[in-house]
């Protein structure tokens, strides 16, 4: 079933006559001769003179940026880390005989720094294990191997097995999925930290007497999908050849320290069998650690993605389901990452075990859950009507509610049109890295437009008398203020709202700034931090654009940036020796 929600969408007619009507009572009213100033900044149709002016300033804006701390490219006024344009972002396998040359070539532009193990997590993951089920029962597991070999780990593995085999239920049989892609389950620990389980299934296992697939699982508190996906590929190959060799390889990986992203980056090297070396550099830009955004755009239409984005910002309950473990878990994680710099403060489970689904869906609190389609069908009673169901295989949404906080119309239109532009690109030529980055930038644009004024009204210090503090007011339980509940910042909320350029921005922010998602963000916000992060960088750039180019069209700016990114990535991927490339091409043809 398609979403029944009334969509607040508009697509402008091909008219260039734009007039400001301050007396218009409906901010979203639109006609051929009546378009208010708020809408006009999101329009895709520009006069030729205005478009030429923008192209003059931005279209060819590509140049290198280097200073003591970082290197990269300035593209259309935005900084992109140099690692985006490196030839490899996934773990690489090098031959012993070619290791010096291969490493030198691989390290070009990465500036890898050797960091002492004392400053890193001492182990590459928390634990790893190889597991299967006997007699088709979730209660009868067979642990083939695990590391580190400590007795208390058995209890953890018994909990993890429900996530490794989410289709199995204690009371009924299930169709076993034979999927070779890596899927990811999540657990929230008691301290609020997210734990990730990276799993790979082996359908044909001649080492086991069970007809069920074998699962190799790595558990870590780090969201490094490409690193652990590469490790799982090596472990799977080793396991199919020799179980003992696979166990030794798990120990070898475990002994390495986690590579932490730094200004100069860091990496790991692990010796494999067959005279090979496993090498991985941890990227500074977290978007290079995964392909979740690319997967999401492959599953859902731009309209649905924007609808769900609004639902998440409204703290609704969402249930995703699919027949594919990989597609399901990557899409759930994509949404949790796409609200960055905000954090989903409620229950989040990317892969819900079948036996737990009924009980947890009764929760009245907001949640984001992922489950298999077969498990969704097996639910005895349909859960509460205000929970939104998303079928990732059919690209449909059910139970979409009108009771959500809608984005300002110009931001929604720019957002959805940007995603549509990326969808067309993906259908022509799949470039996961480029699409992953561009989807992230489209989402980030919404937050930048809403919060680029925030540093003017926020100060990280002890809260002083007379300053409005949203959090201290929100959580104050009595008239007598307890000094232990004071926050170390001041946020002048009313001034921030009154400073918004458009009424619809103020309407959206008035409700959003009262929610837990925003309150959690304020606890961690460091507007003057010298440490580079993407949100702070984009806020700085947006404020510079406001001064230098106040009339810039966001849709045109996004398309130009995307096209220039594509151009730079193609340029970076060209072989350094064109003569050798021609010789190879001639030889293979």
Buried (B, 14 or more C-beta within 10 A) or exposed (E): EEBEBEEBEBEBEEEEEBEEEEEBEEBBEBEEEBBBBBBBBBBBBBEEEBBEBBEEBBBEBBEEBEEEEBBBBBBBBBBBBBBBBBBEBBBBBBEEEEBEEBBEBBBEEBBBEEBEEEEBBEBBBBBBBBBBBBEBBBEEBBBBBBBEEEEEBEEBBEEBBBBBBBBBBEEEEBEBBEBEBBBBBBBEEEEEEBBBBBBBBBEEBEBBEBEBBBBBBBBBBBBBBBBBBBBBBBBBBBBBEEBEBBBBBBEBBBEBBBBEBBEBBBBBEBEBBEEBBBBBBBBBBBBBBBBBBBBBBBBBBBBBBBBBBBBBBBBBBBBBBBBBBBBBBBBBBBBBBBBBBBBBBBBBBBBBBBBBBBEBBEBEEBBBBBBBBBBBEBBEEEBEEEBBBBBBEEEBBBBBBEEBBBBBBBBBBBBBBBBEBBBEBBEEEEBBBBBBBBBBBBBBBBBBBBBBBBBEBBBBEEBEEEBBBBBBEEEEEEEEEEEEEEBEBBBBBEEBBEBBEBEBBBBBBBEBBEBBBBBBBBEEBEBEEEEBEBBBBBBBBBBEBEEEBEEBBBBBBBBBBBBBBBEBBEEBEEEEEEEEEEEEEEEEE
